[in-house]
Amino acid sequence: MKYIMKTFVVLVFGLALLGLGAALQCYTCEASGACDKTRVCDSEDTCLSLTGSGGVKRKQCIKYTDCDLVKIGIKFRGISNIIFNCCTSDLCNAASVSVASHSVVGILLSLALFW
């Protein structure tokens, strides 16, 4: 009985570790069309979903440390009224970005009020 229990624990632990090494998958697009292509993120660990004025959409892999108001604003400097969301599970950037996500304009206005 102890042997079966030890084998079970080792098996469960091994399967849990196996899942940790899997690469993240994100939807990708750089246009106003459908964002249904997927990509395995090589060195990135986060999926980005971004919308801007005029129906501009971007979905891609990104480093978690770059999912920050300032870095997103610099990286996508040509896009106005940016709303973005970052997530860390497979294909989590499928849905369009909602108003409840990070709004660059809203955050900038909030910072200006406290300045």
MOPAC internal coordinates of N, CA, C and O (Angstrom, degrees):
PM7 1SCF
backbone

  N    0.0000 0     0.00 0     0.00 0    0    0    0
  C    1.4468 1     0.00 0     0.00 0    1    0    0
  C    1.5322 1   110.89 1     0.00 0    2    1    0
  O    1.2310 1   120.16 1   137.76 1    3    2    1
  N    1.3561 1   117.30 1   -42.24 1    3    2    1
  C    1.4600 1   120.09 1   179.01 1    5    3    2
  C    1.5251 1   110.76 1   -62.79 1    6    5    3
  O    1.2310 1   120.49 1   142.60 1    7    6    5
  N    1.3441 1   116.66 1   -37.40 1    7    6    5
  C    1.4535 1   121.15 1  -179.22 1    9    7    6
  C    1.5332 1   110.75 1   -63.43 1   10    9    7
  O    1.2310 1   120.32 1   139.22 1   11   10    9
  N    1.3207 1   117.00 1   -40.78 1   11   10    9
  C    1.4660 1   121.46 1   179.51 1   13   11   10
  C    1.5219 1   109.89 1   -66.60 1   14   13   11
  O    1.2310 1   119.99 1   138.95 1   15   14   13
  N    1.3165 1   117.62 1   -41.05 1   15   14   13
  C    1.4607 1   121.71 1   179.87 1   17   15   14
  C    1.5282 1   110.91 1   -65.29 1   18   17   15
  O    1.2310 1   120.03 1   136.38 1   19   18   17
  N    1.3322 1   117.54 1   -43.62 1   19   18   17
  C    1.4584 1   121.03 1   178.47 1   21   19   18
  C    1.5249 1   110.66 1   -63.05 1   22   21   19
  O    1.2310 1   120.79 1   137.29 1   23   22   21
  N    1.3228 1   116.10 1   -42.71 1   23   22   21
  C    1.4632 1   120.67 1   179.04 1   25   23   22
  C    1.5218 1   110.50 1   -61.92 1   26   25   23
  O    1.2310 1   120.32 1   138.28 1   27   26   25
  N    1.3201 1   116.99 1   -41.72 1   27   26   25
  C    1.4580 1   121.85 1   179.02 1   29   27   26
  C    1.5227 1   111.06 1   -62.73 1   30   29   27
  O    1.2310 1   119.93 1   133.46 1   31   30   29
  N    1.3129 1   117.74 1   -46.54 1   31   30   29
  C    1.4669 1   122.61 1  -179.37 1   33   31   30
  C    1.5333 1   110.23 1   -62.12 1   34   33   31
  O    1.2310 1   120.32 1   134.34 1   35   34   33
  N    1.3253 1   117.00 1   -45.66 1   35   34   33
  C    1.4622 1   120.83 1   179.31 1   37   35   34
  C    1.5245 1   110.54 1   -63.11 1   38   37   35
  O    1.2310 1   119.86 1   138.94 1   39   38   37
  N    1.3112 1   117.88 1   -41.06 1   39   38   37
  C    1.4557 1   122.38 1   179.64 1   41   39   38
  C    1.5273 1   111.19 1   -63.77 1   42   41   39
  O    1.2310 1   120.18 1   132.63 1   43   42   41
  N    1.3107 1   117.26 1   -47.37 1   43   42   41
  C    1.4620 1   121.38 1   179.23 1   45   43   42
  C    1.5295 1   110.42 1   -62.35 1   46   45   43
  O    1.2310 1   120.22 1   135.00 1   47   46   45
  N    1.3197 1   117.18 1   -45.00 1   47   46   45
  C    1.4595 1   121.64 1   179.37 1   49   47   46
  C    1.5301 1   110.33 1   -62.48 1   50   49   47
  O    1.2310 1   120.23 1   137.07 1   51   50   49
  N    1.3210 1   117.17 1   -42.93 1   51   50   49
  C    1.4667 1   121.23 1   179.56 1   53   51   50
  C    1.5176 1   112.39 1   -63.45 1   54   53   51
  O    1.2310 1   120.16 1   138.04 1   55   54   53
  N    1.3298 1   117.29 1   -41.96 1   55   54   53
  C    1.4559 1   120.52 1   178.18 1   57   55   54
  C    1.5301 1   111.58 1   -66.43 1   58   57   55
  O    1.2310 1   120.22 1   144.58 1   59   58   57
  N    1.3073 1   117.18 1   -35.42 1   59   58   57
  C    1.4678 1   120.83 1   177.43 1   61   59   58
  C    1.5195 1   110.61 1   -64.77 1   62   61   59
  O    1.2310 1   120.04 1   137.49 1   63   62   61
  N    1.3190 1   117.53 1   -42.51 1   63   62   61
  C    1.4641 1   121.02 1   178.72 1   65   63   62
  C    1.5197 1   111.97 1   -67.63 1   66   65   63
  O    1.2310 1   120.24 1   146.02 1   67   66   65
  N    1.3078 1   117.14 1   -33.98 1   67   66   65
  C    1.4486 1   121.64 1   179.27 1   69   67   66
  C    1.5262 1   110.70 1   -60.95 1   70   69   67
  O    1.2310 1   119.82 1   140.37 1   71   70   69
  N    1.3206 1   117.94 1   -39.63 1   71   70   69
  C    1.4574 1   122.21 1   179.25 1   73   71   70
  C    1.5116 1   113.38 1   -68.33 1   74   73   71
  O    1.2310 1   119.57 1   155.31 1   75   74   73
  N    1.3219 1   118.43 1   -24.69 1   75   74   73
  C    1.4548 1   121.30 1  -179.09 1   77   75   74
  C    1.5187 1   112.82 1   -69.09 1   78   77   75
  O    1.2310 1   119.90 1   153.65 1   79   78   77
  N    1.3051 1   117.80 1   -26.35 1   79   78   77
  C    1.4513 1   120.79 1  -176.15 1   81   79   78
  C    1.5135 1   114.15 1   -87.87 1   82   81   79
  O    1.2310 1   119.09 1   176.96 1   83   82   81
  N    1.3130 1   119.34 1    -3.04 1   83   82   81
  C    1.4584 1   122.03 1  -177.93 1   85   83   82
  C    1.5211 1   110.79 1   -72.58 1   86   85   83
  O    1.2310 1   120.92 1   -41.12 1   87   86   85
  N    1.3271 1   115.84 1   138.88 1   87   86   85
  C    1.4606 1   120.96 1   179.46 1   89   87   86
  C    1.5266 1   110.39 1   -76.41 1   90   89   87
  O    1.2310 1   121.13 1   -31.45 1   91   90   89
  N    1.3080 1   115.44 1   148.55 1   91   90   89
  C    1.4580 1   122.69 1   179.60 1   93   91   90
  C    1.5295 1   109.92 1   -74.01 1   94   93   91
  O    1.2310 1   120.32 1   -36.35 1   95   94   93
  N    1.3258 1   117.00 1   143.65 1   95   94   93
  C    1.4631 1   122.56 1   174.24 1   97   95   94
  C    1.5196 1   108.92 1  -116.09 1   98   97   95
  O    1.2310 1   121.11 1   -43.18 1   99   98   97
  N    1.3364 1   115.49 1   136.82 1   99   98   97
  C    1.4657 1   121.11 1   179.20 1  101   99   98
  C    1.5202 1   110.08 1  -132.48 1  102  101   99
  O    1.2310 1   120.89 1   -25.18 1  103  102  101
  N    1.3331 1   115.91 1   154.82 1  103  102  101
  C    1.4548 1   120.37 1   169.90 1  105  103  102
  C    1.5197 1   107.64 1   -75.72 1  106  105  103
  O    1.2310 1   120.64 1   -31.34 1  107  106  105
  N    1.3471 1   116.37 1   148.66 1  107  106  105
  C    1.4610 1   120.26 1   179.21 1  109  107  106
  C    1.5184 1   110.14 1  -133.11 1  110  109  107
  O    1.2310 1   120.69 1   -34.83 1  111  110  109
  N    1.3197 1   116.29 1   145.17 1  111  110  109
  C    1.4605 1   123.37 1   170.47 1  113  111  110
  C    1.5182 1   108.14 1  -170.73 1  114  113  111
  O    1.2310 1   121.68 1   -22.72 1  115  114  113
  N    1.3171 1   114.39 1   157.28 1  115  114  113
  C    1.4632 1   120.43 1   178.37 1  117  115  114
  C    1.5136 1   110.83 1  -137.89 1  118  117  115
  O    1.2310 1   120.11 1  -146.32 1  119  118  117
  N    1.3086 1   117.40 1    33.68 1  119  118  117
  C    1.4598 1   120.50 1  -178.51 1  121  119  118
  C    1.5198 1   109.94 1  -149.42 1  122  121  119
  O    1.2310 1   121.20 1     5.72 1  123  122  121
  N    1.3047 1   115.31 1  -174.28 1  123  122  121
  C    1.4623 1   120.61 1  -179.60 1  125  123  122
  C    1.5205 1   112.20 1   -84.34 1  126  125  123
  O    1.2310 1   119.80 1   172.25 1  127  126  125
  N    1.3196 1   117.99 1    -7.75 1  127  126  125
  C    1.4606 1   122.21 1  -177.15 1  129  127  126
  C    1.5104 1   112.99 1   -77.72 1  130  129  127
  O    1.2310 1   121.54 1    16.78 1  131  130  129
  N    1.3187 1   114.66 1  -163.22 1  131  130  129
  C    1.4655 1   121.38 1  -178.91 1  133  131  130
  C    1.5230 1   110.80 1   -69.05 1  134  133  131
  O    1.2310 1   120.91 1   -40.51 1  135  134  133
  N    1.3029 1   115.86 1   139.49 1  135  134  133
  C    1.4684 1   122.00 1   178.70 1  137  135  134
  C    1.5215 1   108.29 1  -107.46 1  138  137  135
  O    1.2310 1   120.75 1  -110.85 1  139  138  137
  N    1.3234 1   116.17 1    69.15 1  139  138  137
  C    1.4496 1   119.55 1  -175.04 1  141  139  138
  C    1.5305 1   113.99 1  -111.89 1  142  141  139
  O    1.2310 1   119.69 1  -176.55 1  143  142  141
  N    1.3233 1   118.20 1     3.45 1  143  142  141
  C    1.4618 1   120.66 1   175.81 1  145  143  142
  C    1.5226 1   109.12 1   -83.24 1  146  145  143
  O    1.2310 1   120.60 1   -34.43 1  147  146  145
  N    1.3210 1   116.46 1   145.57 1  147  146  145
  C    1.4589 1   120.12 1   178.44 1  149  147  146
  C    1.5191 1   109.82 1  -116.03 1  150  149  147
  O    1.2310 1   121.19 1   -21.99 1  151  150  149
  N    1.3069 1   115.32 1   158.01 1  151  150  149
  C    1.4540 1   122.09 1  -179.97 1  153  151  150
  C    1.5198 1   109.08 1  -143.80 1  154  153  151
  O    1.2310 1   120.84 1   -39.63 1  155  154  153
  N    1.3184 1   115.99 1   140.37 1  155  154  153
  C    1.4565 1   120.98 1   172.93 1  157  155  154
  C    1.5254 1   106.38 1   -84.77 1  158  157  155
  O    1.2310 1   120.60 1   -55.19 1  159  158  157
  N    1.3152 1   116.46 1   124.81 1  159  158  157
  C    1.4610 1   121.47 1  -178.70 1  161  159  158
  C    1.5253 1   108.98 1   -78.56 1  162  161  159
  O    1.2310 1   120.77 1   -58.37 1  163  162  161
  N    1.3167 1   116.13 1   121.63 1  163  162  161
  C    1.4599 1   120.69 1  -178.08 1  165  163  162
  C    1.5283 1   111.40 1   -78.63 1  166  165  163
  O    1.2310 1   120.74 1   113.86 1  167  166  165
  N    1.3080 1   116.19 1   -66.14 1  167  166  165
  C    1.4600 1   119.47 1  -176.58 1  169  167  166
  C    1.5255 1   112.48 1  -107.32 1  170  169  167
  O    1.2310 1   120.44 1   176.35 1  171  170  169
  N    1.3354 1   116.77 1    -3.65 1  171  170  169
  C    1.4554 1   120.41 1   179.23 1  173  171  170
  C    1.5296 1   110.15 1   -92.84 1  174  173  171
  O    1.2310 1   120.77 1   -22.85 1  175  174  173
  N    1.3314 1   116.13 1   157.15 1  175  174  173
  C    1.4649 1   120.46 1  -175.91 1  177  175  174
  C    1.5276 1   113.62 1  -127.80 1  178  177  175
  O    1.2310 1   120.43 1  -166.27 1  179  178  177
  N    1.3454 1   116.79 1    13.73 1  179  178  177
  C    1.4566 1   121.26 1  -175.48 1  181  179  178
  C    1.5222 1   109.76 1  -145.84 1  182  181  179
  O    1.2310 1   120.74 1   -32.67 1  183  182  181
  N    1.3273 1   116.19 1   147.33 1  183  182  181
  C    1.4676 1   121.36 1   173.68 1  185  183  182
  C    1.5300 1   108.35 1   -99.77 1  186  185  183
  O    1.2310 1   120.72 1   -40.80 1  187  186  185
  N    1.3159 1   116.23 1   139.20 1  187  186  185
  C    1.4630 1   122.57 1   179.25 1  189  187  186
  C    1.5151 1   109.27 1  -114.56 1  190  189  187
  O    1.2310 1   120.85 1   -42.71 1  191  190  189
  N    1.3168 1   115.97 1   137.29 1  191  190  189
  C    1.4576 1   122.97 1   170.97 1  193  191  190
  C    1.5172 1   106.36 1  -127.71 1  194  193  191
  O    1.2310 1   120.23 1   -55.04 1  195  194  193
  N    1.3242 1   117.16 1   124.96 1  195  194  193
  C    1.4566 1   121.45 1  -173.21 1  197  195  194
  C    1.5159 1   109.64 1  -138.24 1  198  197  195
  O    1.2310 1   120.53 1   -40.95 1  199  198  197
  N    1.3250 1   116.58 1   139.05 1  199  198  197
  C    1.4626 1   121.64 1   171.98 1  201  199  198
  C    1.5175 1   108.46 1  -128.85 1  202  201  199
  O    1.2310 1   121.43 1   -24.28 1  203  202  201
  N    1.3262 1   114.87 1   155.72 1  203  202  201
  C    1.4553 1   121.05 1   178.82 1  205  203  202
  C    1.5049 1   110.67 1  -144.88 1  206  205  203
  O    1.2310 1   120.57 1     4.37 1  207  206  205
  N    1.3096 1   116.52 1  -175.63 1  207  206  205
  C    1.4623 1   122.05 1  -179.96 1  209  207  206
  C    1.5179 1   111.34 1   -58.27 1  210  209  207
  O    1.2310 1   120.86 1   -32.77 1  211  210  209
  N    1.3131 1   115.96 1   147.23 1  211  210  209
  C    1.4537 1   121.06 1   177.25 1  213  211  210
  C    1.5143 1   114.05 1    75.22 1  214  213  211
  O    1.2310 1   119.54 1  -162.77 1  215  214  213
  N    1.3129 1   118.49 1    17.23 1  215  214  213
  C    1.4541 1   121.35 1   178.31 1  217  215  214
  C    1.5156 1   114.63 1    77.97 1  218  217  215
  O    1.2310 1   120.25 1  -163.55 1  219  218  217
  N    1.3313 1   117.13 1    16.45 1  219  218  217
  C    1.4589 1   121.02 1   178.76 1  221  219  218
  C    1.5214 1   109.24 1   -66.28 1  222  221  219
  O    1.2310 1   120.50 1   -47.69 1  223  222  221
  N    1.3417 1   116.66 1   132.31 1  223  222  221
  C    1.4671 1   121.63 1   179.27 1  225  223  222
  C    1.5183 1   109.13 1  -129.15 1  226  225  223
  O    1.2310 1   121.04 1   -36.83 1  227  226  225
  N    1.3153 1   115.62 1   143.17 1  227  226  225
  C    1.4608 1   121.53 1   171.81 1  229  227  226
  C    1.5238 1   107.06 1  -139.00 1  230  229  227
  O    1.2310 1   120.95 1   -47.57 1  231  230  229
  N    1.3111 1   115.80 1   132.43 1  231  230  229
  C    1.4713 1   122.03 1   172.60 1  233  231  230
  C    1.5099 1   105.54 1  -134.59 1  234  233  231
  O    1.2310 1   120.69 1   -48.52 1  235  234  233
  N    1.3227 1   116.29 1   131.48 1  235  234  233
  C    1.4563 1   119.30 1  -176.96 1  237  235  234
  C    1.5060 1   111.34 1  -168.36 1  238  237  235
  O    1.2310 1   121.23 1    -6.93 1  239  238  237
  N    1.3279 1   115.25 1   173.07 1  239  238  237
  C    1.4575 1   122.45 1   171.98 1  241  239  238
  C    1.5269 1   107.90 1   -82.15 1  242  241  239
  O    1.2310 1   120.92 1   -32.51 1  243  242  241
  N    1.3091 1   115.85 1   147.49 1  243  242  241
  C    1.4678 1   121.34 1  -179.58 1  245  243  242
  C    1.5252 1   107.90 1  -153.22 1  246  245  243
  O    1.2310 1   119.98 1   -22.88 1  247  246  245
  N    1.3012 1   117.64 1   157.12 1  247  246  245
  C    1.4614 1   120.52 1   173.90 1  249  247  246
  C    1.5267 1   108.53 1   -76.82 1  250  249  247
  O    1.2310 1   120.55 1   -38.05 1  251  250  249
  N    1.3155 1   116.56 1   141.95 1  251  250  249
  C    1.4693 1   120.77 1  -178.76 1  253  251  250
  C    1.5315 1   111.29 1   -58.25 1  254  253  251
  O    1.2310 1   120.71 1   144.08 1  255  254  253
  N    1.3120 1   116.25 1   -35.92 1  255  254  253
  C    1.4694 1   119.97 1  -179.15 1  257  255  254
  C    1.5289 1   112.19 1   -68.77 1  258  257  255
  O    1.2310 1   120.02 1   162.82 1  259  258  257
  N    1.3416 1   117.57 1   -17.18 1  259  258  257
  C    1.4669 1   121.20 1   177.81 1  261  259  258
  C    1.5190 1   112.61 1   -92.14 1  262  261  259
  O    1.2310 1   120.07 1   176.07 1  263  262  261
  N    1.3189 1   117.47 1    -3.93 1  263  262  261
  C    1.4573 1   121.45 1   179.50 1  265  263  262
  C    1.5285 1   108.21 1   -86.86 1  266  265  263
  O    1.2310 1   121.96 1  -107.47 1  267  266  265
  N    1.2831 1   113.85 1    72.53 1  267  266  265
  C    1.4542 1   122.72 1  -172.50 1  269  267  266
  C    1.5297 1   106.66 1  -142.62 1  270  269  267
  O    1.2310 1   120.16 1   -34.65 1  271  270  269
  N    1.2964 1   117.29 1   145.35 1  271  270  269
  C    1.4645 1   122.85 1  -175.80 1  273  271  270
  C    1.5193 1   112.51 1   -50.04 1  274  273  271
  O    1.2310 1   119.99 1   129.80 1  275  274  273
  N    1.3097 1   117.62 1   -50.20 1  275  274  273
  C    1.4629 1   121.25 1  -176.54 1  277  275  274
  C    1.5296 1   111.11 1   -66.75 1  278  277  275
  O    1.2310 1   120.01 1   132.59 1  279  278  277
  N    1.3186 1   117.58 1   -47.41 1  279  278  277
  C    1.4682 1   120.96 1  -177.53 1  281  279  278
  C    1.5294 1   111.92 1   -66.37 1  282  281  279
  O    1.2310 1   120.17 1   140.82 1  283  282  281
  N    1.3275 1   117.28 1   -39.18 1  283  282  281
  C    1.4689 1   120.61 1   176.92 1  285  283  282
  C    1.5314 1   109.58 1   -64.86 1  286  285  283
  O    1.2310 1   120.23 1   137.03 1  287  286  285
  N    1.3221 1   117.16 1   -42.97 1  287  286  285
  C    1.4656 1   121.21 1   178.73 1  289  287  286
  C    1.5147 1   112.50 1   -60.50 1  290  289  287
  O    1.2310 1   120.34 1   141.01 1  291  290  289
  N    1.3288 1   116.95 1   -38.99 1  291  290  289
  C    1.4688 1   121.11 1   178.98 1  293  291  290
  C    1.5304 1   110.59 1   -72.38 1  294  293  291
  O    1.2310 1   120.60 1   134.26 1  295  294  293
  N    1.3151 1   116.45 1   -45.74 1  295  294  293
  C    1.4712 1   120.72 1  -177.02 1  297  295  294
  C    1.5267 1   111.83 1   -62.85 1  298  297  295
  O    1.2310 1   120.44 1   142.04 1  299  298  297
  N    1.3317 1   116.77 1   -37.96 1  299  298  297
  C    1.4610 1   121.40 1  -178.36 1  301  299  298
  C    1.5292 1   110.34 1  -112.66 1  302  301  299
  O    1.2310 1   120.59 1  -134.48 1  303  302  301
  N    1.2934 1   116.48 1    45.52 1  303  302  301
  C    1.4674 1   123.84 1  -173.47 1  305  303  302
  C    1.5264 1   112.98 1   -58.53 1  306  305  303
  O    1.2310 1   119.14 1   150.59 1  307  306  305
  N    1.3246 1   119.25 1   -29.41 1  307  306  305
  C    1.4601 1   121.48 1  -178.34 1  309  307  306
  C    1.5196 1   114.27 1   -81.10 1  310  309  307
  O    1.2310 1   119.84 1   176.65 1  311  310  309
  N    1.3239 1   117.91 1    -3.35 1  311  310  309
  C    1.4629 1   121.77 1  -178.00 1  313  311  310
  C    1.5250 1   108.97 1  -105.38 1  314  313  311
  O    1.2310 1   120.55 1   -51.07 1  315  314  313
  N    1.3318 1   116.56 1   128.93 1  315  314  313
  C    1.4671 1   119.36 1  -179.83 1  317  315  314
  C    1.5250 1   110.71 1   -99.91 1  318  317  315
  O    1.2310 1   121.18 1   -19.72 1  319  318  317
  N    1.3125 1   115.34 1   160.28 1  319  318  317
  C    1.4762 1   123.51 1   179.99 1  321  319  318
  C    1.5214 1   112.14 1    52.69 1  322  321  319
  O    1.2310 1   121.05 1  -127.54 1  323  322  321
  N    1.3077 1   115.60 1    52.46 1  323  322  321
  C    1.4617 1   121.76 1  -177.87 1  325  323  322
  C    1.5228 1   111.54 1   -73.32 1  326  325  323
  O    1.2310 1   121.59 1   -45.89 1  327  326  325
  N    1.3151 1   114.56 1   134.11 1  327  326  325
  C    1.4625 1   122.77 1   169.15 1  329  327  326
  C    1.5195 1   105.27 1  -125.91 1  330  329  327
  O    1.2310 1   120.11 1   -51.66 1  331  330  329
  N    1.3366 1   117.39 1   128.34 1  331  330  329
  C    1.4570 1   118.69 1  -176.30 1  333  331  330
  C    1.5169 1   111.75 1  -138.68 1  334  333  331
  O    1.2310 1   121.94 1   -19.65 1  335  334  333
  N    1.3319 1   113.88 1   160.35 1  335  334  333
  C    1.4546 1   121.41 1   177.74 1  337  335  334
  C    1.5230 1   108.19 1  -144.27 1  338  337  335
  O    1.2310 1   120.33 1   -41.82 1  339  338  337
  N    1.3141 1   116.98 1   138.18 1  339  338  337
  C    1.4531 1   122.68 1   176.49 1  341  339  338
  C    1.5287 1   108.37 1  -117.59 1  342  341  339
  O    1.2310 1   120.87 1   -37.80 1  343  342  341
  N    1.3366 1   115.94 1   142.20 1  343  342  341
  C    1.4631 1   120.48 1  -179.67 1  345  343  342
  C    1.5220 1   109.03 1  -147.47 1  346  345  343
  O    1.2310 1   120.32 1   -16.59 1  347  346  345
  N    1.3083 1   116.99 1   163.41 1  347  346  345
  C    1.4658 1   119.91 1  -169.92 1  349  347  346
  C    1.5231 1   115.14 1  -126.70 1  350  349  347
  O    1.2310 1   119.58 1  -157.45 1  351  350  349
  N    1.3176 1   118.41 1    22.55 1  351  350  349
  C    1.4668 1   119.22 1   175.42 1  353  351  350
  C    1.5333 1   108.84 1  -118.70 1  354  353  351
  O    1.2310 1   120.58 1   -20.17 1  355  354  353
  N    1.3171 1   116.50 1   159.83 1  355  354  353
  C    1.4603 1   120.94 1  -176.93 1  357  355  354
  C    1.5222 1   112.84 1   -53.84 1  358  357  355
  O    1.2310 1   121.35 1   -51.49 1  359  358  357
  N    1.3371 1   115.03 1   128.51 1  359  358  357
  C    1.4603 1   124.13 1   175.72 1  361  359  358
  C    1.5288 1   112.97 1    54.84 1  362  361  359
  O    1.2310 1   120.47 1  -149.00 1  363  362  361
  N    1.3010 1   116.71 1    31.00 1  363  362  361
  C    1.4732 1   121.82 1  -177.99 1  365  363  362
  C    1.5247 1   112.50 1   -75.88 1  366  365  363
  O    1.2310 1   119.56 1   167.24 1  367  366  365
  N    1.3335 1   118.44 1   -12.76 1  367  366  365
  C    1.4641 1   120.51 1  -178.96 1  369  367  366
  C    1.5280 1   111.87 1   -95.62 1  370  369  367
  O    1.2310 1   120.48 1  -150.75 1  371  370  369
  N    1.3326 1   116.69 1    29.25 1  371  370  369
  C    1.4672 1   121.31 1  -178.59 1  373  371  370
  C    1.5223 1   112.17 1   -72.35 1  374  373  371
  O    1.2310 1   119.98 1   135.20 1  375  374  373
  N    1.2999 1   117.64 1   -44.80 1  375  374  373
  C    1.4678 1   121.50 1  -176.31 1  377  375  374
  C    1.5218 1   110.61 1   -72.33 1  378  377  375
  O    1.2310 1   121.29 1   -26.50 1  379  378  377
  N    1.3158 1   115.13 1   153.50 1  379  378  377
  C    1.4581 1   118.53 1   175.80 1  381  379  378
  C    1.5260 1   109.00 1   -70.11 1  382  381  379
  O    1.2310 1   121.14 1   -25.05 1  383  382  381
  N    1.3002 1   115.42 1   154.95 1  383  382  381
  C    1.4637 1   121.28 1  -176.65 1  385  383  382
  C    1.5141 1   109.22 1   -73.03 1  386  385  383
  O    1.2310 1   120.91 1   -46.84 1  387  386  385
  N    1.3228 1   115.87 1   133.16 1  387  386  385
  C    1.4636 1   120.34 1  -179.39 1  389  387  386
  C    1.5235 1   110.54 1   -97.46 1  390  389  387
  O    1.2310 1   121.53 1   -11.08 1  391  390  389
  N    1.3113 1   114.68 1   168.92 1  391  390  389
  C    1.4594 1   120.27 1   178.68 1  393  391  390
  C    1.5226 1   110.66 1   -63.69 1  394  393  391
  O    1.2310 1   120.05 1   155.43 1  395  394  393
  N    1.3165 1   117.51 1   -24.57 1  395  394  393
  C    1.4599 1   121.21 1  -179.27 1  397  395  394
  C    1.5271 1   111.74 1   -72.63 1  398  397  395
  O    1.2310 1   120.03 1   167.71 1  399  398  397
  N    1.3285 1   117.55 1   -12.29 1  399  398  397
  C    1.4527 1   120.81 1   177.88 1  401  399  398
  C    1.5201 1   109.79 1   -75.85 1  402  401  399
  O    1.2310 1   121.35 1     1.12 1  403  402  401
  N    1.3178 1   115.03 1  -178.88 1  403  402  401
  C    1.4565 1   120.09 1  -178.42 1  405  403  402
  C    1.5231 1   110.51 1   -63.89 1  406  405  403
  O    1.2310 1   120.23 1   -60.10 1  407  406  405
  N    1.2710 1   117.17 1   119.90 1  407  406  405
  C    1.4493 1   121.19 1   175.65 1  409  407  406
  C    1.5128 1   108.69 1  -106.89 1  410  409  407
  O    1.2310 1   120.72 1   -61.43 1  411  410  409
  N    1.3052 1   116.23 1   118.57 1  411  410  409
  C    1.4593 1   120.79 1  -178.39 1  413  411  410
  C    1.5099 1   110.27 1   -61.31 1  414  413  411
  O    1.2310 1   120.42 1   136.22 1  415  414  413
  N    1.3203 1   116.81 1   -43.78 1  415  414  413
  C    1.4571 1   120.30 1  -178.75 1  417  415  414
  C    1.5296 1   110.48 1   -63.05 1  418  417  415
  O    1.2310 1   120.03 1   133.54 1  419  418  417
  N    1.3137 1   117.54 1   -46.46 1  419  418  417
  C    1.4614 1   121.28 1  -179.76 1  421  419  418
  C    1.5158 1   112.91 1   -62.17 1  422  421  419
  O    1.2310 1   120.59 1   138.02 1  423  422  421
  N    1.3045 1   116.47 1   -41.98 1  423  422  421
  C    1.4619 1   120.30 1   179.94 1  425  423  422
  C    1.5191 1   110.64 1   -68.19 1  426  425  423
  O    1.2310 1   120.41 1   139.11 1  427  426  425
  N    1.3353 1   116.81 1   -40.89 1  427  426  425
  C    1.4677 1   119.61 1   178.49 1  429  427  426
  C    1.5259 1   111.38 1   -63.64 1  430  429  427
  O    1.2310 1   120.38 1   139.63 1  431  430  429
  N    1.3268 1   116.88 1   -40.37 1  431  430  429
  C    1.4619 1   119.58 1   178.06 1  433  431  430
  C    1.5237 1   111.13 1   -65.07 1  434  433  431
  O    1.2310 1   120.41 1   140.22 1  435  434  433
  N    1.3079 1   116.82 1   -39.78 1  435  434  433
  C    1.4645 1   120.28 1   177.83 1  437  435  434
  C    1.5166 1   111.32 1   -63.02 1  438  437  435
  O    1.2310 1   120.60 1   137.45 1  439  438  437
  N    1.3285 1   116.46 1   -42.55 1  439  438  437
  C    1.4625 1   120.03 1   177.97 1  441  439  438
  C    1.5174 1   111.57 1   -64.83 1  442  441  439
  O    1.2310 1   120.26 1   141.74 1  443  442  441
  N    1.3310 1   117.11 1   -38.26 1  443  442  441
  C    1.4602 1   120.83 1  -179.90 1  445  443  442
  C    1.5374 1   111.10 1   -63.77 1  446  445  443
  O    1.2310 1   120.44 1   144.22 1  447  446  445
  N    1.3289 1   116.75 1   -35.78 1  447  446  445
  C    1.4582 1   120.10 1   179.60 1  449  447  446
  C    1.5253 1   112.50 1   -66.16 1  450  449  447
  O    1.2310 1   120.59 1   147.75 1  451  450  449
  N    1.3341 1   116.47 1   -32.25 1  451  450  449
  C    1.4615 1   120.20 1  -178.49 1  453  451  450
  C    1.5232 1   112.21 1   -89.11 1  454  453  451
  O    1.2310 1   119.93 1   171.02 1  455  454  453
  N    1.3283 1   117.75 1    -8.98 1  455  454  453
  C    1.4714 1   120.95 1  -177.32 1  457  455  454
  C    1.4509 1   109.24 1   -70.06 1  458  457  455
  O    1.2310 1   120.10 1   180.00 1  459  458  457

